[in-house]
Amino acid sequence: MKNLLADRIAGGFFLVIGGMAIYEAIRLYPMHIGRSIVGDETFIGFLGVALLILGGLFLFVLKPQGDEQAEFPTGQLRKKMLFVMGLVFAYWGLLQVIGYPASTFIIGLGLFRTIGDYGWLRCTVFSALLIIVFYGIFVMWLKTPFPQPLITIF
């Protein structure tokens, strides 16, 4: 019964935050009309809808399966999790210093290798594709400026 109460509290929280996000998206919508297909409100609106769906699932659909207890990771799994967390912080720092393409390639390489256990060739290809896809989505389509690097390589 304890899990059911926690799920209902989380579902209610998701519904409130989702409603606030959708309200903010609606409030921001008039500011972008005529400039592009999407605006500042698009991502916030998507998050709001996702949170409303998750909140509804937690409140009305999903039921706890049993009294399974989560265990704190140990051994190799803990090392991988800590390394991934370190890579995220490294990305935050590298993004400012060497810019988007180089930092995303380096960190993507590490993440694909650590999480996916892929070989180096596959990690290299996936990292390159990641840069191209994210650049296309965020810079070319959504017109999101990335931070300029302090050090220019090219």
N, C-alpha and C positions, 0 to 999 in steps of 0.2 A: 504494500500500500504506500510505502514511503516513496517508491519510484514514481508512482502515479501522481502524487502531489507535486513532486519536483518537475515532472513533465508538464503538468498543467500550469505551474508558475512560469516555466520557460516559454510555453505556448502563449500565455498572456503577455509576457514581456516582448516576444517577437511580434505579436499583433500590435502592441502600442508603438514600438519602434518602427515597424513597417508602415503604420498609419502616418507617423510623423514624417517618414521619408517621402511618402506619396504626397502629403500636403506640401512639403518643400519643393518637390518636383513640379507640382501644379503652380506654386507661387513663382518659380523661376521660368516657367514656360514662356510667358510673354516677352521675356528679355532676348530671346534668340530668333524670333520669327523673321524669316526672310534671309538670314545669314547662312544657314546650312541645314542639312537634313536633321542633324542631331545637335543638341546643345548641352549646357551644363546640367540640365535636369534629367537627361536620358539615363545615365548610370544610376542616379539616385532613385529614379522611378523604377528601374529594373530591380534594384535592391529592395525597395519597398514591397513590390509585388512578391518577390521571393520570400521575404520575411513574413508576409501575410499568409502565403501558402504553407510555409513551415509552421507558423503559429497555429494555423487551423489543423494541420496534421497532428501536432503535439496535443492540442486540446480535444479533438473530436475523433481521430482515427487511430493513431498509434497507441498500442497498449504494451506495457512492459512484459517481457518474456519470462522473467524469473528474477532471482536474486543474485545474478552474476555480479561479481565485484571486479572492478578494474584493478589491474596490478601495475605498479610502477615499473617501467622498463629497466632491464638490467643487461649487462654484458654488451654484446655487439650492437643490439638495437639501441641502447642508450648512447653509445658512441656515435652511431649514425645520426640520431636525433640532435645531439649536441653539435655535431659537425654541420648539419643543415642549418641550425640556428646561427652558428658562426658564419656560414656562407651568406646568410641574409644580412647580417650586420656588415660583413665585408662588402656586399653589393652596395649598401647604403653609402659607405665611404668611397668606394671605387667610382661610383656613378658621378660624384662631384669632381673627382680628380682626373679620370681618363675618359669620361663621357659614356654615353649609352652603348654604342656598338661594342667597344672593347670590354667593358665591364659586364655586359649581358652575356657576351660570348664566354668569358672566363667563368662566371658564376654558373651559367647554364651548363657548361661542361662539368663542373663539380657536382651540380645537382643531379644531372642525368647519370653520372657515374655512381654517385652515392645512393640515390633512391632507386634508380632503375637497374643497377648492376649491369649496365651495357658495356660493350667494349669501347675503346677510345675512338675508333673510326665512327661508330654509330653515334657516340656522344658529340663528336665534332660536327657531324651532319645535322643532328637535331638542334644543336646550339646555333648553327648558322641559320637554319629554318626559323628558329624562334626569333632571332633578330629581324629577319625579313618580315615575318608575319606581324610582330608587334610594331615594327616601324610603319608598316602599311596601315595597320588599324589606328594607332595612336597619333602618328605624325601626319600621314597623308590624308587619312579619312576624318579623324576627329580633330585634327589641327591642334594637338596637344604639344606644347613646346617641351623638349627635354632640356635638362640643365646642360649648359655649355661646360666643357671640360676645362680645368685649370691648365692641363698639359695637352698640347696638340701634338698628335703623333704624325699626322699627314700634313 
